[in-house]
Amino acid sequence: MNDLFDRPLFVGAHVDDIELFAGGTLSRFSSSALCITFSKHDGLLTAMPWKEVREGKDVYPEVNWQVRDFNAVDGSIQKGRERIAENLRYYLSSSLPTVVVTHQSSDTNQDHRTIYEEVIRTFKGKVPILCGSFPNNDISQVKRTFFVGISGKDLRRKILAIKKYKSQMVPGREYLNSSQSLVQAKFWGAYINQSFAEAFEVVRLWI
């Protein structure tokens, strides 16, 4: 597995997404990880102050984070598909990722769906693609057959990173609670006889 994660590229729509769907895996392979997110959540009623964004990223100081400036509420992610694709093509050629981790195929959030589709369009047949679990947005419950065991330290870093986004802690977002991350990590860990794990949908995987 280490070869697969030699140069992982994590791609999310919004600045807190990667931590939610793959924060433990990011922690495990953080020394070689590149992360790109396309929206700062500007314009939302629960918009994230830049202080929160910086603090969230500071939990993983060794990670190379790239945050783009797409607005979260004016449809600019959906309207900006070609600019998103250009960004992704740049990272395909410049960083030569060994695996791409992004949103799940069954995600019902329109921004998440757009990023998933552009990742598939850009990387299919060139780089293995895995999709992380975002349970509150998952209607069809896609099949997850790839698991990454994570340590207690990895899980704590994931939880700490999510906690930094205080402006997002509003009623109805139970998936942001620490207990949810713990329960989910234990649930997936049981599949591979480990204490904690994260599970992924496989789009393309080869060695």
N, C-alpha and C positions, 0 to 999 in steps of 0.2 A: 504493500500500500504506500510505503514511503516514496517509491518512484512515481506513483500516480500523483502524489502531492508535493513533488519537488518544486513546482512553480504554480501553485493554485491561484486562480483568478475568481474572486467572489464578486458577483454582480447583483445589485439591488436597485429597486426603484427609489426608495426613500432612505434617509440617513440611519434609521433604526432597523431596517429590514434584515440586513445580514446577520446582526447579532441575534435576532429572533429566530431565523430559520437555520442558522449554522454557527452560532456563537461559540459553541464548544469545539467544533471542528476547526474553526478559525483560530481558537486559542492553541489547539494542539499543533497546528502547522503555521503558527503566526510568523515565525522567523523568515519564511519564504513567501508569505502571502501578499498579494496585491488585491485591494478592494476598490471598486468603483460604484458610487451611487449617483443617481441622476437628479434627485430633488432634495432640497433642504427643508421641505415642508413650508416654504414661505407662503403666506396668505391664508393658512388654515386658522380656524378659531383656536386650535390648540397648537399654534405654530411653535416650533422649537427655537428658543434663543440659541445663538451661536455658542454661548457658554456651555449649554447642554451638549451640543454636538461635539465641541472640543473635549469635554470631560468624558463623553462616551468613547471617543477614539483614543483618549489617553489611557484607557484600560488596556489597550493593545499597542503600547508605544513602539513596538518593533515592526508593526504592519505599515505598509505603504498605502495610505488612504488617498483616494481621489474623489472629490465631491463636485459634481456639476451643478449648474444653476437653473435647471428646469423648474418652473413654478408648479406647485402641487394642485392648484384649484382651477386653472384656466384651460386645462386640457393640453398643455404644452408637451407633455410626454407623448400623448397619442399623436399630436400634430407634428412632433419633431422626430418621427421615426428615422428619417434618413440621417439626421445629425447624430442620433443615437447609434445607428449602424456604422457611421463613420468613426465614431469613438471606439466602438468594439473592434472594427477592422484594424484600427491603429494598435490596439492592445494585442490583437492576434499576431500582428507582424513584429511588434517591438518587444513584447515580453515573452512570446512563445510559451504560453501557458500549457501545463501538462494536464490540467483538468479545469473545467469551468463549473462553478456552483451558483445556481440562481433560483428564481421562483419556480414553484411547481406548475405543472401543466393545467391543473384543475382550479387554479386560483381565480376567485371571482372579482378581485380588485382590478379595475381597468388599467391602472398604471403597472401593476405587477404582471398582468397578462401581456401588455405591450413589451415590457422588458424581456419576458420569457420568449416571446415570439421572435424578437430581434436577436436574442442570443442563439436561438435555434437556427435562424437564417444565416447568421454569421459563422458559427462554429461547427455546424453539422458536418460530419465526415472528416473534420480536421482535428478536433480536440474532444476527448470524452466529456460528456455533460451529465451532471447530477443536479437534482432539484430538491431543495430543502422543504421541511414541513412547516406550514403556516396554518395551523388547524382551524382558526376562526374563519378563514377564507376558503376552506376546502369543503366542497359540497359532495363531490363524487367519491372521495376517499381513494385516491390513486394507490396503486400497489407500490410498496417500498421494499426493495430487495437489497439495498446496499447500506451497510451499517458502519459507523465509525465509533469505536470505543473511545470515551473521553474520561479523563481523571476528575476527581473531586475539585482539583484546582481549576481545570478547564471549565467546569460547570459554575464554579464560584465567579470566575471572570465573566462568563456569559451573563449571569444574574446581575453582577455589579454594573456591567455595561448598560443593560436594559434599565436599571434603576436610575441612571444618570438622566434619562429623558423624562423628567418630572412633569413637564407640560402635557405629556401624553397619558398620564395616569388619570383617566376620567372614567366615570361609570360606563359599564358595558365592555370594557377592554380587559377582561379577566386574564387574557393570554399574557398580559404584561406582569402579572403577579409572580413573585418568586416561587410560590408553591406550584404553579403550573409548569414552570421550567423544570423543577425538581421531579414532579410526577412524570412528566413526559420523558425525561432522561432515564428515570428508573424503568419506565415501561419499555422503551426501546432497548435498554441494557439487558433486560430479561431475555430478549430474542437471541442474544449472542453470549449469554452466560457471563455478563460483566455488570458491574455496579451501575454504570451510566453509559449512554450512547446517544447518538443522533442517527436518524434514518433518512434515506434519500430515495427518491424516484430515479430510476436509471433511464436516461434518454438514449445515450450511446456510451458504451464502455468497452475498451479493448486494451490489450497489452502487446 
